[in-house]
Amino acid sequence: MLQDKVLFTLIIGTTDVSLIPGITIAGATPELTMFTPAADAEFLINGRCQVINGVPITPDGIPSPAIISRASLNLTGVPSLVVNGGTRIKPTGIPFIEVGGEPGKDIREGALDKEVMIRMRENAERLGRQLSRGFDTLIIGESIPAGTTTALSTLLALGYKAFGKVSSASPNNPVEIKESVVKQALIDLPEDKIEKLSRVSDPMIITASALAEGFENRVVLAGGTQMTAVAAVIKEFSPGKVKDLSIWTTRWIIEDKRSDIIGLASEVGVKVDVSQLDFSSSKIDGLKAYDKGYVKEGVGAGGLSLLAMKMGFTKEEVMREVEKVYEEARNEKI
Amino acid sequence: MLQDKVLFTLIIGTTDVSLIPGITIAGATPELTMFTPAADAEFLINGRCQVINGVPITPDGIPSPAIISRASLNLTGVPSLVVNGGTRIKPTGIPFIEVGGEPGKDIREGALDKEVMIRMRENAERLGRQLSRGFDTLIIGESIPAGTTTALSTLLALGYKAFGKVSSASPNNPVEIKESVVKQALIDLPEDKIEKLSRVSDPMIITASALAEGFENRVVLAGGTQMTAVAAVIKEFSPGKVKDLSIWTTRWIIEDKRSDIIGLASEVGVKVDVSQLDFSSSKIDGLKAYDKGYVKEGVGAGGLSLLAMKMGFTKEEVMREVEKVYEEARNEKI
């Protein structure tokens, strides 16, 4: 695949699930989680944000994995496009693709209108078909706060044994909050696949799965346990596509004892490959935190850093470029 | 270039200039001109429209050149993406790229806010840079009603001798209305390039020129005299790029005695190549009208049909595919 034309697409979305206190650290406050996907997307494309100042960070000051993704794109030269699945706050400083989506509501009250979900699926599939005429490999990443909760409800709604298996950006996975929200969302689900998913899923999962279904060449899902939910939705609508799918993720997801990506992926029937990214020797505390179980994955960081390594860059070279991206962004802020 | 990766981008836009009675036939009424770009874009991607019923047509029932573009893309297999420069009515049935633009106001009152124009330029340039990592050739087409009027004011504002030289979708080019509107728009123009263009130009010209400036490989401007205005803006900001530009247009534009694309292109310093599309033997009246000077160009029709011919399809094969696309769309409507 080193001679292939590769494209990275970042799917951004928000749902009101991220407003539930304690459910996510993808934003300094619950309200600020609405800015995170747009900020991640702007950082990925420009190396700086316009919807917020500085670098997207957690409440503890740990930088978004967008810095890993940008560094990997710098090294590989792979082009990237941002797709707005549905966000309350849209990017302003970058171009992005609309697929007619909307931000998700709280899954306890139904995430998406059925008509909106159908339109999103159709448009994302069309986009995938167009892109497959120009590119051989499509790497799909995501940024959606509280996305592991909606991934959990999506997997459960489709019949997978997902309780206790989805990951978290926090080392203290707030499993109790997540599972209580999801249990309420799963009450009295309709039988119809489209109706069921529009109730419990999120704009990222819907857009990413339809984009992958429309793309006629190789698809890599770059992300953590959320990507098993994307693969599960693909399997629901396009069962033939699953055997050719791969999830590329970080070592931190694989090693996370509070989740089980290998178990989930094997239940769905999708392959997993892993990036040996290692920040334990970094001179930057915010990066070292990744090796302590913070953040772990997002914005395609695992997939893009693995791509860089498959293209011949060492894990040290990737870390140096991440440090460079981080310091340039901090200097710009000052 | 036959081995190249080619991408077609359609830039859509509207301005309130198209609401001036008699200035354009790109829509059955002045108000309906606001729907034409979205309808063209939907037809191009899907072969049918969602924002209107049927095929986009003139008041006389002549189909949009979108049918020529779609037929040419069918033959060549070239992928296409739609970029919303700024439209009052956005497409709903297709994915499209936002560059932070807005619809243009009447040029007599100032078309765009300066800040909006700057943002559009930055985002479109970024998009161009990303796309040049994946594609060798970018073909840029347009759909913007009354676009020849804003092309005229853009060319004049930049100092070109454009009076009497821009084309029209009507065989009776409404030169008097156009020139009277443009003369009012040109009163007391500021010196500053950005301020001047934000007053008299349109979202298509601003987006297309910045996209071309950002794209680092070969750019083809697919359109009529409007594309000389795009080339003129590129020359203003990126003079080095103009020598590598080409305009690809239809025979009907070249042969139009009420305009002068060759004169304009030579004044700007850009090459012109021509598609020998010929519908005089078509069995469909709406297509025959093209050979009587109606419509002439738009939605990249000249450039895409020329591409098909450069790739080995005869002009008869292109006409047959256009007839097929037209009849499929009519049957779908019924």
Interface residues (C-beta under 8 A of the other chain):
Chain A: K5 L7 I45 N46 G77 V78 P79 S80 L81 V83 N84 K90 T92 G93 I94 P95 F96 I97 E98 V99 G100 R119 E122 N123 A124 R126 L127 Q130 L131 R133 G134 F135
Chain B: K5 L7 I45 N46 G77 V78 P79 S80 L81 V83 N84 K90 T92 G93 I94 P95 F96 I97 E98 V99 G100 R119 E122 N123 A124 R126 L127 Q130 L131 S132 R133 G134 F135
